[in-house]
Amino acid sequence: METRRLGQTDIDVSVLSFGASSLGQEFRAVDLGEALKSVRVALDNGMNFIDTSPYYGRGMSEVLLGQVLPTIPRSSYYLGTKLGRYAPRHFDFSARRVAESVDVSLERMKAEYLDIVLCHDLEYVEMSQIVEETLPALRREIEKGKVRYIGVSGYPMKMFKYVLANAAVDVVLTYNHYTLQNDMALELVPLCRAKGVGLINAAPFSARLLANAPLPPWHKAPPEVREVAQRAVEHCAAAGSDIAKLALQFSIANPAFATCVTGSANPDRVAQWVEWADEPIDQSLLGEVQQILQPIHNWFYVEGRSENNDEPRPIA
């Protein structure tokens, strides 16, 4: 699989990476054997970066990774986790919790070090704490040899711009913002490039909005967004294709993003994504789908504190 350099790190990351949120049963109940097999299928097929968090399954994702990763040579993959969010309404970005969280993640995954640690969903807290307390504490974990690179992850564009302007980070992970429907993450490309920050894209299917599957109950898309997306889904099906294939291919095509993170506890699904990544994108179908999605282009929702978000844009 093609690899790209992640900012100014020494990491050459595969264009498609394995997201382990599904191992924490964030979207559905999973078969543990299948879940563990998914990790192996991903690595065996060239996906060399694993992204997880103590929030996923409230530790379950990291624990399950700890059952399979010790059997795989550590030099064959990069491992990233997060900290700061531990339950839907439990956030702790204090310096003390930073040190504790890193140690717990290392123990759960039976790892000696973490390649990347990100502050998770920081839009729920005061941004100044991340800059003045959390990131400096993470730098101390680098000095201890427990962490190699640090950064932030979350949803709103506004909070990324604040962090990039006020702190030194190695990596930024944005989700749902470089897809067929929303390409607002392009705003981050020149900012990250200017500072040598690696840019990671995640969630190419926008939590199933761009997939031939029912949306999860918590999805924030209003009826008009769902209706337009469904038309795009049906158009791809009529053309003999799957919108998920087009969505994945689109999200890995831009070299400004080092990798695209997506995950499943279904090993067959993971293998299918690898096949799709190797196939050329249907440019004609892409243009047709983008035209269908134009009325909801760059629709987004508010996540976290209102002051950490831009003003929502009206749907055309």
C-alpha positions as CSV (number, residue, x, y, z in Angstrom):
1,M,0.0,0.0,0.0
2,E,1.2,3.5,-0.8
3,T,2.7,5.4,2.1
4,R,3.1,9.1,2.8
5,R,5.3,11.0,5.3
6,L,3.4,12.4,8.2
7,G,4.4,16.0,8.5
8,Q,7.9,16.4,9.9
9,T,7.8,13.1,11.8
10,D,9.8,10.0,10.7
11,I,6.5,8.1,10.1
12,D,5.7,6.9,6.6
13,V,2.1,6.0,7.1
14,S,-0.1,3.9,4.8
15,V,-2.8,5.9,3.0
16,L,-5.4,3.8,4.7
17,S,-5.2,3.3,8.4
18,F,-7.1,1.1,10.9
19,G,-9.4,2.8,13.3
20,A,-10.1,0.7,16.3
21,S,-13.2,2.5,17.6
22,S,-15.3,-0.4,16.4
23,L,-13.4,-2.8,18.7
24,G,-15.0,-0.8,21.5
25,Q,-18.4,-1.6,20.2
26,E,-19.1,2.1,19.6
27,F,-21.5,1.3,16.7
28,R,-22.7,-2.2,17.3
29,A,-22.1,-5.4,19.3
30,V,-19.1,-7.2,17.9
31,D,-17.8,-10.8,17.8
32,L,-14.5,-10.7,19.7
33,G,-12.8,-13.3,17.4
34,E,-13.8,-11.3,14.3
35,A,-12.7,-8.0,15.9
36,L,-9.2,-9.4,16.6
37,K,-9.0,-10.9,13.2
38,S,-9.8,-7.4,11.7
39,V,-6.7,-6.0,13.2
40,R,-4.6,-8.8,11.7
41,V,-6.2,-8.4,8.3
42,A,-5.6,-4.7,8.4
43,L,-1.9,-5.1,9.2
44,D,-1.4,-8.0,6.8
45,N,-2.8,-5.9,4.0
46,G,-0.5,-2.9,4.5
47,M,-2.4,-0.7,6.9
48,N,0.5,0.2,9.2
49,F,-1.1,2.7,11.6
50,I,-3.7,1.8,14.3
51,D,-5.7,4.6,15.9
52,T,-7.6,4.1,19.1
53,S,-8.6,5.9,22.4
54,P,-9.4,5.0,26.0
55,Y,-12.9,6.4,25.2
56,Y,-13.7,3.7,22.7
57,G,-15.6,1.1,24.7
58,R,-14.4,2.9,27.8
59,G,-11.1,1.0,27.5
60,M,-12.3,-2.0,25.6
61,S,-10.7,-1.1,22.3
62,E,-7.2,-0.8,23.9
63,V,-7.7,-4.0,25.9
64,L,-8.6,-6.0,22.8
65,L,-5.6,-4.5,21.0
66,G,-3.5,-5.7,23.9
67,Q,-4.6,-9.3,23.1
68,V,-3.3,-9.2,19.5
69,L,-0.5,-6.6,19.2
70,P,2.0,-8.5,21.4
71,T,2.0,-11.3,18.8
72,I,3.0,-8.9,16.0
73,P,6.4,-7.4,15.5
74,R,6.3,-3.8,17.0
75,S,8.5,-2.5,14.2
76,S,5.8,-3.4,11.6
77,Y,3.2,-0.9,12.7
78,Y,2.6,2.5,14.3
79,L,0.3,2.8,17.3
80,G,-1.6,5.9,18.3
81,T,-4.1,6.6,21.1
82,K,-5.7,9.6,22.7
83,L,-6.5,11.1,26.1
84,G,-8.7,13.6,27.8
85,R,-12.1,12.0,27.0
86,Y,-13.0,8.9,28.9
87,A,-16.9,8.8,28.8
88,P,-19.6,10.8,27.0
89,R,-19.5,13.5,29.6
90,H,-16.2,12.8,31.4
91,F,-13.3,15.0,30.3
92,D,-10.0,15.4,32.1
93,F,-7.1,17.2,30.3
94,S,-5.1,17.9,33.5
95,A,-1.4,17.3,33.5
96,R,-1.8,14.6,36.2
97,R,-4.3,12.7,34.1
98,V,-2.1,13.0,31.1
99,A,0.7,11.0,32.8
100,E,-1.8,8.5,34.2
101,S,-3.6,8.0,30.9
102,V,-0.4,7.3,28.9
103,D,0.6,4.7,31.5
104,V,-2.8,3.0,31.4
105,S,-2.9,2.9,27.6
106,L,0.6,1.4,27.5
107,E,-0.5,-1.3,30.0
108,R,-3.7,-2.1,28.3
109,M,-2.1,-2.5,24.9
110,K,1.0,-4.2,26.3
111,A,3.2,-1.6,24.5
112,E,6.5,-0.1,25.5
113,Y,5.8,3.2,23.8
114,L,3.2,5.1,21.7
115,D,4.0,6.6,18.4
116,I,1.2,9.2,18.6
117,V,-0.9,10.5,21.4
118,L,-3.7,13.0,20.6
119,C,-5.9,15.2,22.8
120,H,-9.4,13.7,22.2
121,D,-12.4,15.9,21.4
122,L,-10.9,19.0,23.0
123,E,-13.8,21.1,21.7
124,Y,-15.6,20.2,24.9
125,V,-13.2,22.1,27.2
126,E,-11.5,25.5,27.4
127,M,-8.9,25.7,24.7
128,S,-6.4,27.6,26.8
129,Q,-6.1,24.5,29.1
130,I,-5.0,22.4,26.1
131,V,-2.3,24.9,25.1
132,E,-1.1,25.8,28.6
133,E,-1.4,22.5,30.5
134,T,-2.2,19.4,28.4
135,L,0.2,19.7,25.5
136,P,3.2,20.7,27.8
137,A,2.4,17.6,29.9
138,L,2.4,15.5,26.8
139,R,5.8,16.9,25.9
140,R,7.1,15.6,29.2
141,E,5.9,12.1,28.2
142,I,8.1,12.4,25.1
143,E,11.0,13.2,27.3
144,K,10.3,10.0,29.3
145,G,10.4,8.0,26.1
146,K,6.8,6.8,26.4
147,V,5.4,8.9,23.5
148,R,7.0,9.9,20.2
149,Y,4.7,12.5,18.7
150,I,1.7,14.5,20.0
151,G,-1.3,16.4,18.6
152,V,-5.0,17.0,18.8
153,S,-8.2,15.5,17.4
154,G,-11.8,16.6,17.2
155,Y,-14.5,18.0,15.0
156,P,-14.7,21.8,14.7
157,M,-12.4,23.6,12.4
158,K,-12.2,26.6,14.7
159,M,-10.5,24.8,17.6
160,F,-7.8,23.3,15.2
161,K,-7.0,26.8,14.0
162,Y,-6.6,28.0,17.6
163,V,-4.3,25.2,18.5
164,L,-2.1,25.6,15.4
165,A,-1.8,29.3,16.1
166,N,-0.9,29.0,19.8
167,A,0.9,25.7,20.3
168,A,3.5,23.3,18.8
169,V,2.0,20.0,17.7
170,D,3.2,17.2,15.5
171,V,-0.1,15.8,14.3
172,V,-3.7,16.9,13.7
173,L,-6.6,14.4,13.2
174,T,-9.8,15.7,11.7
175,Y,-12.9,13.6,11.0
176,N,-16.0,14.0,8.8
177,H,-14.4,17.1,7.3
178,Y,-12.7,15.6,4.2
179,T,-15.5,13.5,2.5
180,L,-17.6,13.6,-0.6
181,Q,-20.0,15.9,1.3
182,N,-17.7,18.1,3.4
183,D,-14.2,19.2,2.4
184,M,-13.7,21.9,5.0
185,A,-10.5,20.3,6.2
186,L,-8.8,21.8,3.1
187,E,-8.7,25.0,5.2
188,L,-6.2,23.2,7.5
189,V,-3.8,22.2,4.7
190,P,-1.8,25.4,4.3
191,L,-1.8,26.0,8.1
192,C,-0.4,22.5,8.8
193,R,2.0,22.7,5.9
194,A,3.5,26.0,7.1
195,K,4.3,24.4,10.5
196,G,5.3,21.0,9.3
197,V,2.3,19.4,11.1
198,G,1.1,16.0,9.8
199,L,-2.6,16.0,8.8
200,I,-4.7,12.9,9.3
201,N,-8.2,12.5,7.9
202,A,-10.7,10.1,9.4
203,A,-14.3,8.9,8.9
204,P,-14.6,8.9,5.1
205,F,-18.2,7.6,5.4
206,S,-19.3,10.4,7.7
207,A,-20.8,8.0,10.2
208,R,-22.6,6.1,7.5
209,L,-24.1,9.2,5.8
210,L,-22.1,8.1,2.8
211,A,-22.8,4.4,3.0
212,N,-25.6,2.1,2.1
213,A,-26.5,1.4,5.7
214,P,-28.9,2.9,8.3
215,L,-27.6,5.9,10.1
216,P,-26.9,5.4,13.8
217,P,-29.5,6.9,16.2
218,W,-27.1,9.6,17.4
219,H,-26.3,11.0,13.9
220,K,-26.9,14.7,13.8
221,A,-27.9,15.1,10.2
222,P,-31.3,16.8,9.8
223,P,-33.9,15.3,7.4
224,E,-32.9,17.5,4.4
225,V,-29.3,16.3,4.7
226,R,-30.3,12.7,5.0
227,E,-32.6,13.0,1.9
228,V,-29.9,14.4,-0.3
229,A,-27.3,11.9,0.9
230,Q,-29.8,9.1,0.2
231,R,-30.2,10.3,-3.4
232,A,-26.5,10.0,-3.8
233,V,-26.5,6.5,-2.3
234,E,-29.2,5.4,-4.7
235,H,-27.5,7.0,-7.7
236,C,-24.4,5.0,-7.0
237,A,-26.4,1.8,-6.7
238,A,-28.2,2.5,-10.0
239,A,-24.7,2.9,-11.6
240,G,-23.7,-0.5,-10.2
241,S,-21.4,0.9,-7.6
242,D,-21.4,1.5,-3.8
243,I,-21.1,5.1,-2.5
244,A,-18.9,3.8,0.3
245,K,-16.3,2.8,-2.3
246,L,-16.4,6.2,-3.9
247,A,-16.2,7.9,-0.5
248,L,-13.2,5.9,0.6
249,Q,-11.4,6.4,-2.7
250,F,-12.1,10.2,-2.6
251,S,-10.8,10.5,1.0
252,I,-7.5,8.8,0.3
253,A,-6.8,10.5,-3.0
254,N,-5.5,13.9,-1.7
255,P,-1.8,13.7,-0.8
256,A,-2.2,16.7,1.6
257,F,-3.7,14.2,4.0
258,A,-1.1,11.6,5.0
259,T,-3.7,8.9,5.7
260,C,-7.4,8.3,6.1
261,V,-8.5,6.4,9.3
262,T,-11.5,4.1,9.1
263,G,-12.3,0.9,11.0
264,S,-14.5,-2.1,11.3
265,A,-14.7,-5.2,13.5
266,N,-15.6,-7.2,10.3
267,P,-12.4,-8.5,8.7
268,D,-14.1,-9.0,5.3
269,R,-15.1,-5.3,5.3
270,V,-11.5,-4.3,6.1
271,A,-10.2,-6.5,3.2
272,Q,-12.8,-5.0,0.9
273,W,-11.6,-1.4,1.7
274,V,-8.0,-2.4,0.8
275,E,-9.2,-3.7,-2.5
276,W,-11.1,-0.5,-3.1
277,A,-8.1,1.6,-2.3
278,D,-6.1,-0.2,-5.1
279,E,-8.8,0.5,-7.7
280,P,-9.0,3.7,-9.8
281,I,-11.7,6.1,-8.9
282,D,-14.6,6.5,-11.3
283,Q,-14.2,10.2,-12.1
284,S,-17.5,10.4,-14.0
285,L,-19.5,8.9,-11.1
286,L,-17.6,11.2,-8.7
287,G,-18.7,14.3,-10.6
288,E,-22.3,13.1,-10.7
289,V,-22.3,12.4,-6.9
290,Q,-20.7,15.7,-6.0
291,Q,-23.4,17.5,-8.1
292,I,-26.1,15.6,-6.2
293,L,-24.5,16.5,-2.9
294,Q,-24.0,20.2,-3.8
295,P,-27.0,21.4,-1.8
296,I,-25.5,20.0,1.4
297,H,-21.9,20.7,0.5
298,N,-19.9,21.6,3.7
299,W,-23.0,21.2,6.0
300,F,-21.7,20.6,9.5
301,Y,-23.0,20.5,13.0
302,V,-22.0,22.0,16.3
303,E,-19.9,19.8,18.6
304,G,-18.8,20.7,22.1
305,R,-18.8,24.2,23.4
306,S,-20.4,26.8,21.2
307,E,-17.4,29.1,21.5
308,N,-15.2,26.4,20.0
309,N,-17.3,26.2,16.8
310,D,-17.9,28.3,13.8
311,E,-21.4,29.4,13.0
312,P,-23.3,26.7,11.2
313,R,-23.9,27.3,7.5
314,P,-27.4,27.2,6.0
315,I,-28.4,24.3,3.8
316,A,-28.8,25.4,0.2
